[in-house]
């Protein structure tokens, strides 16, 4: 158990001292960028889904008649 505790302790020290973190402003800017592209991508997938659904409805209604 001591090795595990030492590992966790060293991990926190490494995160505080050896990792270079982006600035808060940069992190906010990147978060907004990811959120915007996620919304755009999800709307695109939704649009394609609706389009394919309409095409399939038209096709199956045409062959049913």
C-alpha positions as CSV (number, residue, x, y, z in Angstrom):
1,X,0.0,0.0,0.0
2,X,2.9,2.3,0.6
3,X,4.0,2.0,-3.0
4,X,0.6,3.1,-4.2
5,X,0.5,6.1,-1.8
6,X,4.0,7.1,-3.0
7,X,2.9,6.8,-6.6
8,X,-0.1,9.0,-6.1
9,X,2.0,11.6,-4.2
10,X,4.7,11.7,-6.9
11,X,2.0,12.0,-9.5
12,X,0.6,15.1,-7.9
13,X,4.0,16.6,-7.5
14,X,4.7,16.0,-11.2
15,X,1.4,17.5,-12.2
16,X,2.2,20.6,-10.2
17,X,5.9,21.1,-11.2
18,X,6.7,19.4,-14.4
19,X,3.6,19.8,-16.6
20,X,3.2,22.9,-18.6
21,X,-0.4,24.0,-18.5
22,X,-2.1,26.4,-20.9
23,X,-3.2,29.7,-19.6
24,X,-6.8,30.1,-18.3
25,X,-7.7,32.3,-21.3
26,X,-6.3,29.8,-23.8
27,X,-8.2,27.0,-22.1
28,X,-11.5,29.0,-22.3
29,X,-10.9,29.8,-25.9
30,X,-10.2,26.2,-26.8
31,X,-13.3,25.1,-24.8
32,X,-15.5,27.5,-26.7
33,X,-14.0,26.4,-30.0
34,X,-14.7,22.7,-29.2
35,X,-18.2,23.5,-28.1
36,X,-19.0,25.4,-31.3
37,X,-17.7,22.7,-33.6
38,X,-19.5,20.1,-31.5
39,X,-22.8,21.9,-32.0
40,X,-22.1,22.4,-35.8
41,X,-21.2,18.7,-36.2
42,X,-24.2,17.5,-34.3
43,X,-26.5,19.7,-36.4
44,X,-24.9,18.3,-39.5
45,X,-25.4,14.7,-38.4
46,X,-29.0,15.6,-37.5
47,X,-29.6,17.2,-40.9
48,X,-28.2,14.2,-42.7
49,X,-30.3,11.8,-40.6
50,X,-33.5,13.8,-41.4
51,X,-32.6,13.8,-45.1
52,X,-31.9,10.1,-45.3
53,X,-35.1,9.4,-43.3
54,X,-37.1,11.4,-45.8
55,X,-35.5,9.7,-48.8
56,X,-36.2,6.3,-47.3
57,X,-39.8,7.3,-46.5
58,X,-40.3,8.5,-50.1
59,X,-38.7,5.3,-51.5
60,X,-40.8,2.9,-49.4
61,X,-44.0,4.8,-50.0
62,X,-43.2,4.7,-53.8
63,X,-42.6,0.9,-53.9
64,X,-45.6,0.3,-51.6
65,X,-48.0,2.0,-54.0
